[in-house]
Amino acid sequence: MSVKDVIKNSFLSNDSFTKTDVEQIVVSLIAALLLGLFIYLVYRVFYAGVIYSKSFAVTIVGMTVLTCMVTLAISTNVVISLGMVGALSIVRFRTAIKDPLDLLYLFWAITAGITAGAKMYLLAVSSSIIMLVVIIIFYSRSSSKSVYVAVVHYTGDDTGDKILQELGKLKYCIKSKTLRGQETELAMEISVKKDDLFFEEKIRNLENVKDITLIQYNGEYHG
């Protein structure tokens, strides 16, 4: 018996690659849809970025179902699986990911679709629960401080020192200082607890201070 006959008898002639179970396919797709909706809800609840992207949230659900479909197609027909590998090898995805945490949700959706397509429902559900617990733990331990970017316009050389004195023991970092004739623009990053903005009134009441603008920063920061 040649190598070709061995492959034909043990691989190509296997009934698992030619038999289609419609009921099992429907169950897998429904499981993938439920897992995708679960990931979507987790993303929506724990989203901490600046602008919520509804299209990305819908992509998570679609990615889970489509990955399940691909897994089902590969596992039921070896010819389709070989063609799928060739087709995916020439496709390039160039979507920019702004938040590194979005990669977690995308990979979570892909792996959930694969496990649902492979009929490993217990693994998919248990892994999703573990991911939810991990996200809850890290979000519950997030810092209680809020970060603001303060932009102050003032005149006079001594006014800048007085502004810094009014900050007291607050943690701050000077980002920029721009001179325009007699006027100075000072941009600072200030970390406060529980949105305690007492310094705003003090700085605004200083002599030679024209205005102060506070911009809350919701992204990631070190400190």
Order of alpha helices (4+ residues) and beta strands (2+ residues): alpha-alpha-alpha-alpha-alpha-alpha-beta-alpha-beta-beta-alpha-beta
